[in-house]
Amino acid sequence: MAVLLHRLGHSAYRHRKLVLGIWLFVLAALITCVGVFGGKLDDRFAVPGTESQRALDSLSKTLPEASGASAQIVFTAPKGHQVTEAAYAATITRTVTEAGKAPQVSAVVDPRTSGAVSADRTTAIVQVQYPVQNAQVSASSVDAIESAAKAAEKDGLKTSVGGSVYSSKGVHIGPSEIIGVAVALLVLVITFGSLLVAGMALLPALIGVAVGLAGLLALTPAVSISSTAVTLALMLGLAVGIDYVLFILSRHRQQLARGTDPRESVALATGTAGSAVVFAGTTVIIALAALSVIGIPFLTTMGLGAAGAVLIAVLASITLVPAVAGFAGSRLTPKPGSRAARRAADADASSGSGSGSGSGGTTGRVPMGTRWTQWVIAKPLLTVLAVAGILVTLALPAMDMRLALPDNGSAPHVSTERRSYDTISDKFGPGFNGPLLVLAETENGTAAASAQAGEQVAQKLRTLKNVKAVLAPEPTSDPTQSVITVLPASGPDSVGTGQLVRDIREAAPDLRETTGASVSVTGTTAVNIDVSNRLSDSLLPFVGIVVGLSLLLLMVVFRSLVIPVKAAVGFLLSVGASLGLVVAVFQWGWLADVLDVPHSGPVVSFLPIILIGVLFGLAMDYEVFLVSGMREEWAHTGRARQSVVDGARHSVRVVTAAALIMFTVFAGFFPLDDSLIKPIAFALAVGVAIDAFAVRMTLVPAVLALAGRGAWWLPAWLDRILPDLDIEGAGLQKTPATEQSQEQDQDQDHGQKQEQEQKDPQPVS
């Protein structure tokens, strides 16, 4: 692979105008497609094959209002008044009329008809029903309902609008994301010591992100893509794109400082660092694409969309970086006497001596990365125990983790949907925000028989634990069906509501025997519960696949048994600590006010799987860049402990910069007022920081120092059957430096032979 990428780097450098032109043409074409054919994002959560989804699909045909989106207009009377007063009743009637004129609305239910008036007569709810799902509700319709509610405030009523029409806001570029990119640029400037180089590192990454996002949005007319999938693709594409470019450009500048020709240097960098980039990117892509095996459509598109963004980032790093470097030429060479030049000189001296002492013409200054590694391995056992103990402690809250999909209760306090949610919970009970729909179906029955069976089912449901109210059965266009609304006594994301869904399903066989009706639990709340249960069941198998894959890949790369096991354990510690912090902040509410977390409750159900998939690839990325240098030193010197120090010298600074960039990009999405994106951004940011600094740069050197020579041992029989991926670029030892010297030797020999033939002509036979 390294040889192939070396040739690709040569070609991209030589044809730099063509390469840049192709990328810009593809970007322009995709943007045009988005503008002309772009569809609408789809934020539906569906779980094919589950009871709730089958019942919901049936209701979408027979009673669309029950299965479609809904909005709620909440009226609250001033202190000392009631909404049932004549003046306010007229205002509510007028609002009902105006809401009924909003686009797409199929029905508006007056609270005096539905009985949705609080016990103290201070609050009333107008129900607005749509025959379509959330994704199909236009923004103009929601705006019209909000305007109708706002007009009622002129008469003294307080109003707020909520309901399922409010969902994830999805992709959003604001000040926090711009600040994150600015901090990334600052880190690049500090790393390279040059604003020009930092800007050139950012350019290929931004082009790759733009192509990835435009490509994803161009697919919306044909594929259901959620706004969360777009935001995740943006987040990952930007983070890994900058990191991958950083790895290749830093290797390129090191070689330029040693006097390597710019064209040859960028080809070597693409072959060596580019091989590690391709390996790391491939692991991320595999882990994200594996989300499709869970069988949840929105998670499949999320995983594949993010995997596509990472793929584009990899392609941009191995093609655009050599091309952009070609335009810069020798201007990327560190100036003599600069920090970059001194670091390259120190690295050369260290590699030449194999001692890592910094002598032999070096500056005499020991790099911070070397000092840190020396301190870490001074007492390796103590380091391992301390780091492992801290990470295990941070992971303890994860044992209490509960999974659920967020609702309007997770929205910011100032939002209209959150105010509506809180008011309904206070005045009507938390279960009113998460009603369950029970579909009762009889076989070959009449409408009267179905209604009678529905009444019997409703009577039975009222006897179940945690049920606050059961509404009268509602007929559908199918005479064999009736729909019963069950209001739990607990909120939609509570343990009690999940248990109520299980209780109804467990009672279904008895209900069928006594009433003759088949019972299915559905509705938004039940679907969300089923999604969370499916993801919970898939979590451990997914972890097993990822850990097994990491063991196999690292065994192939480093020809070792200790390194893969150590990497897998470190990865599990990073994931556990990250999830523990997420539970502490988002579920337990620790530091919630400081971090502006609007709601404490269950963790977003697909967050653990997203975290595992993304962090796996990033952990392998840092592992390869750190340990490959150590393995190279071990191969040259055969001194196990010193090879850890000397190998870390070359990569700690770059990995530190990469981790800081990744952290700032992810953290830039944390301030978003989005209940899906906010915890994911937090988990990824802390996960990267923990894995890079605590595990890869602290735990890894300590473990390798403890293992000594055994860290690089692999049974001979296993070494023979494992393929050689050549991630470290060993195949480039003859390309091009060795090949060039061989060609020069051949030319010299040929010239000497000609001279000898001229001096001593052979006799003619």
Secondary structure by P-SEA (a helix, b strand, c coil): caaaaaaaaaaaaaaaaaaaaaaaaaaaaaaaaaaabbbbbbbcccccccaaaaaaaaaaaccccccccbbbbbbbcccccccccaaaaaaaaaaaaaaaacccccccccccccccccccccbbbbbbbbccccccccaaaaaaaaaaaaaaccccccccccccccccccccccaaaaaaaaaaaaaaaaacccaaaaaaaaaaaaaaaaaaaaaaaaacccccccaaaaaaaaaaaaaaaaaaaaaaaaaaaaaaaacccaaaaaaaaaaaaaaaaaaaaaaaaaaaaaccccccaaaaaaaaaaaaaaaaaaaaaacaaaaaaaaaccccccccccaaaaaaaaaaaaaaaccccccccccccccaaaaaaaaaaccaaaaaaaaaaaaaaaacccccbbbbbbcccccccccaaaaaaaaaaacccccccbbbbbbbbbccccaaaaaaaaaaaaaaaaacccccccccccccccccbbbbbbbbccccccaaaaaaaaaaaaaaaaaaaaccbbbbbbcaaaaaaaaaaaaaaaaaaaaaaaaaaaaaaaaaacccaaaaaaaaaaaaaaaaaaaaaaaacccccccccccccccccccccaaaaaaaaaaaaaaaaaaaaaaaaaaaaaaacccaaaaaaaaacccaaaaaaaaaaaaaaaaaaccccccaaaaaaaaaaaaaaaaaccccccaaaaaaaaaccccccccaaaaaacccccccccccccccaaaaaaaaaaaaaaaaaaaaaaacccccc
